[in-house]
Amino acid sequence: MKREDVTATKVSYSFLKILTGSDLSRRRLPFMRAISGNPGPAVWLTACAHGDEVSGIVIIQEIFRKVRKGKLLRGSLYAFPLMNPIGFEAGSRNITLSKEDLNRSFPGNEHGSLAERIAHRIFTTVVHTNPDVVLDLHSGWMKSIPHTLIDPDPGPDHREVYTRTRTFGEKTGFLLILDTDELKKSLSYSLIQHDVPALTIELGESCVVNEKNVEYGVQSVLNVLSYLEMIVPTPPFSYQIPQLLRGEALKFSDQPFSSSSGIIRFLSKPGDFVRKGQPVAKIHNTFGKLQETIVALNDGIVLGHSDSSVAFPGSPVLAFGVPMTT
Ligand SMILES: [Zn+2]
């Protein structure tokens, strides 16, 4: 009799029901699982909570392709590759039927709005597996450089999970950016509140699959799986950023906002290191008269710039990663 290979990885694809439409069609959440024959950590990959942020879907496909080929050494890998299929098909960030932002609807409510019901389905399924870490894949602005976003420190009650989240963040190989806004209803923040380490990976460029960012994303996930000894170790990946800021966690800043209306011309590009006081954008009116020069408020790295060159008072122009001490 052939002996069973206890280390074989079982890969399965299935669906969770989320909605029955007015035409009685069923909408479903694709659900992917790879379970090793050896016990070990549980890792979740989630993507496309914002329907136009599509690269994460492909990253998950590539990771499962590798896992199927090379097998998981131990543990379980789970994924929701397309959390917002309704927004995805319409090329929209939000759930188009209800115009809600899924990533502002967690942990959800089974009796709530459409987004809250989908969020509840996702959240309960993820938490049920008692994960070691959840990596939520996003795309940020069109020209953003890839970075890992960590939610604000949730305070002493969740300090331990926050510390683990920071460690996983360092393992992603991306620049670590500490968010300054509490996005309380995001997937990652809600998971941390439930003592599950969770990170948001912002890869840049929405709407189309950016192959370079897919490559970075795959390498980053492999870093984390290697760290947890779930796969044969891969050469560590790290995204190259200016020497001056390497190894440092930075704070997110989208200041200064524009204070005038007009057309933005960017003077710095994502990935550039800028000095405090350095001009980073100019805003001209329709006749070409300079209205305003935007200068960097601190030394830092340009994470991305606005997807549009339309400026109006209070509109963000660029996003920066700045040292924590500023
Ligand atoms: Zn997003």
Residues whose N, C-alpha, C, O or C-beta is under 5 A from the ligand:
A	BS01	ZN	H50 E53 H138 S139 G140
